[in-house]
């Protein structure tokens, strides 16, 4: 006698439903690659600079990403690894609940108004905002740099957000993916939760975007993206470290980088043209000051890129300096002998 697999229609549906959920749950809890494939397919016809999320699988196997400021400002989601990737799966994913009536959302709103007040009081920025013709690269630099430095000065003075701190410092700072949690630090003037390049870049990115929305016509605005990857702060760094920062795009090019650190001078101009599409597939951005930014790269790759734009890497700089000192010493010795 054949054995019944399902004792009833309802139990059969329950079992079949459960079996169907297994691959679906696996995809959304472990399958960044699968989520990326679905997301990329859905975004195929969307221009790169208009996408909410662009992510890239780096050589080490992890994901780095670009999340648009407009998306973060609207939804509060920062899914840097893959669309729908929950924060518990990959620690880099972050979240803001803009509907909360808490100290964090109040602080962001207050900083937004302070920044807007500074712009409204600046004749040069108001003049730029009033121009009907498309900006020149120099005019765009002027706007983005001035607004970025204004935002930095305001964020760096906001109670609870005025101290850069990271869980890796060893002082008991706790990591958080839920940025509303910073409300406790803001209210108490404490520094218990992490607010490093990740959190600081998210806040600055949103404020930069909101100022563009408030003061500029759509055709004039730069596109801002929160980025996760690596960075070197100049030619003296020995290796790139994990870093979050803000990428600026206009006309298919990366027009600049905004730092998410405690520095007051936060704007980085490009030393060479870098297409946004190339950057989104792991091309290194080199700034005029020698700093480098990208998803994943080595110090040697950064030095090679520096040489391509005429910036001497530290190793070559020191070799030339050593040679000059030796030549000077030799000349001094020869001078003594001839006298």
N, C-alpha and C positions, 0 to 999 in steps of 0.2 A: 504493500500500500504506500503510495506516494505521501511524503510528509508535507504538510502545509508550511509554506514559508511565512505567510502573513495570516494571522488569526482573524483579522477583520480589515475592512477597507480603511477605517480610520487609523489603525496601527500601521498599516502599510504606508499610508501617506506620511505619517510621522517619521517612520524609518527612512523612507525615500527623501523626505525633506532634510533630515539630518545628514544623510550621505551627501546631498547636493551642497549643503552648507560647509562641509569640510574643506573642499578646495577653495571656496570663496573666502572662508575665514583665514585659511593659510595665506592666500594672496594678500589680504589686507593686514595681516599681522607680521608677515615675514617677507613678502614679495615686493620690495622696492623696485626691482627690475620689472616685474609684471605691471605694477602700477605706473611706472615710467612709460612702458610701452603703450598702455592704454591712453595715458595722458598725451604723449607725443602724437599719437594717431588722431586724437580729438582736436589737437592744436595745429595740425598740419597746414591748414590754410590761414592761420592767424599770423600776421607779421611778428617777427621775433620780439621787437620792442613793445608790442602791445600785449604780450602774454603775461599772465599772472605769475607763472612759475616756469623757469627754465632750469633743468638740472642735468648734471653730467656725472657719469661714472668715472672716477679717477683711477689711475693705474693701480692703486692699492686696493681697489675694489669697493671703496665707500662712495658716497655721493656728495657732491658739492652742488650748490644751487644759487640761483638768482630769483628773488621774490620781489615783484613790483611793489613800489611804495603805495600806489593807488589801491592795490589789493589789500595790503596790510591796513591801510587807513580805513578801508571799507569793512573788512571782515574780521580783522584782528588775528588772522591765521598766518603763521610763518612756517609752512611745511617745506623746509629747505631740502629734504631728501627725496620726497616724491609726493605727488598729490594724494591726499587722504592718509598720508603716513602719520599715525598718532604719535604724540610725544613720547609715550612709553616705549616705543619701538626704537627710535633713534633719538639720542639725547639732545641733538641740535634743534629739533623742532620746538617752536615757541608759540605762545598763545596770549592774546590780549582780549579781554571781554569788554568791549566798548560800552555795553549796556549797563555795566556796574556803576553805581553811584558811590565811588570810593575815592580814597586819597590819590591813587595813581591816576585815574582818569581826570580828576580835578587838576592835578599837577600838569598833565599834558595840555589840558585846555588853557590853564594859566600861562604856560610857556608859549603856547600858540599865540595868545593875545599879546604877550610881551614882545614876541618877535614881530608880529604884525605892527605893533606900535613903533618899533624901531625902524621898520621899513617905511612906514608912513611919514616918519620924520626925516627921511634921508632923500634930499632932492635928486641926487644922482640915480638912485634906484627907482624913484617915482618917474623920472624922465625915461629910463629904460622901459618901464612898464607901459608907458604911454605910446611908445613907438609902434607904428603900424607896419613898417617894413620888417622883414626877418632880421634878427640880430646877426652881427658879424661874430666870428669866434671870440674875439676880444670882448665884445659886449656880453656874450653868454658867460664867459669866464668871470667878468666883473659881477654879474648878478649872482651866479652860483657861489663864488668865493665869499662875497660879502654876506650873503644870507647864511651860508654854512658857518662862518666865523661868528656871526651874531647868535645863531642857535647854540653853538658851542659855549659861548660866554654865558648864556642863560641857563642851559642845562647844567653846567658845571657849578652853578650857584644855587640850584634847587635843593632844599633840605631833603636828605635821604637819597638824592641822586647826585650829590656834589662830590662823591668820593668813588673813584674807580676801584673796584675790588673784585677778586676772583677766588673761586674755591681752591685753586692751586696754590694760594699764598701761604697756606698752613696756619692761618690765624682763626680757623673755625668758621669762615664764611661758607654759607650753605648755597648750593646750586638750586636754581629754580627755573622751570620752563614757563611758569604761569606768572606773567609780569605784573598782574594785579596784586600779587603777593607782596610786591614792594611797598604797598600801602602802609604796612606796619613800620617799615623803616622811615617812610616819609612822615607819618604821624608822630613817631617817637624820636625822630632825628638820629636813628641808629643806622648801623651798617652791617646787618646780620645776613642779608641775602645778597647773592652775587649781582653785580651790575658792572660787567666788564664790556669788552668790545661787542659782544652779541647784543646785550640789552641796550647799550648806549647807541649802537648803530641803528637798531630798530626805532628807537625814539627819535633820533635825529633824522632818519630817513622819512618818517611820517611827517615831521614838522617841515622838512624841506619841501615835500610834495604839497602839503596844505598851503604853504606860502605861495607856491606857483599857482595853485587853484584859486587862491583868493585874489591875487594881484595881476595875473597874466592871462591873456587870451590863449585858447587851446593850442593855436598854431605856433605859439612862441615858447611853450614849456619844454624843459628838459625832462627826459624820463629817468626816474630814480629807481635803483634796484638795491635791495639788501642782499649782500653776497657773503657766502661762507667759503673759506679756502685757506690760503696761506699768504704771508706777507713778510717782507724784509723792510725795515725802516730806513735803510740807507746802505751805502757801500761797505759799512763797517760790520754789518751783521754776518755771522759765520754760517748761518743756515736759516731758511724760512721756517717760521712757526705758524701754528694754527691761528687763524685770524678771521674776524668778521669786519666788513667795511661797506661803504656805499659806492656803487658804480653809477656813473652818469652817462646817458646815451642821448645822442642827437644826430640825425642824418646818417644812421648806420655806423657811427663811430663812438668809441669811448672817449668822451670829452674831458673826463676827470675822475678823480677818486676823492671821496670825503672820508676822513679818518674817524673811527669810532673809539677814540681813546681820550685821555684827559688833556691832550695837547690843545692849546688855544688856536694855533695855526693849523687848520685841519684840511685845507684844500691842496690837492696834488695835481699839477698840470702834466699832461702827457709829453714825453720826450720824443715820441714818434706817433704816427698814425696807427691806431689799432682798431680794426673793425670790431663791432660789437659781436658779430657772428663768430669771429675768430676767438675773441675772449671767452665766449660761451662754450667753446670747445677746447679750452685750456691753453690759449696763448697768453704769455706773460705780458702784463702791462708794466712798462717802465716809466717812472715819473722823472721830471727834470732834475729833482734832487737826488736821483739814484735809487730811490725806494722802488720796490717791486711788489706786484700783486698778481695773484692767479689762483687757480683751484688747487693744483698740486704740482710742485716742481722742485728741482734741486738748486743749491747755491751755484753750482757750475752752470746750470742752464740760465740762471738769472745774470751771472757775470757775462756769459756769451751775448745775451740780449743787450746788456749795458754797452758792451764793446761795439755792437752794431749801431748804436746811436751816439758813439763818441764819448761815453762815460767810462773812465778808467776804473776797473774793479780795485778793491783795496789791496789785493795781492800784488797787482802790477804797480799800483801807486807806491807801495812799500819797497818793491824791488828797485824802482827808479830812484826813490829817495835814498836808498842804501847805496846805489851806484854813484849818485851825486855826492854823497858824503865821502865815499872812498876817493872819488876824483879830487875833491877839495883837499883831503888829507894828503894825497899824493902831490898836489901842487904846492902845498905848504912845505912838505919835506924837500921838494926840489928847490924851492926858494931859499931854504936854509942852507942847502948844499952850495948853491951858487954864490951866496953871500960869504 
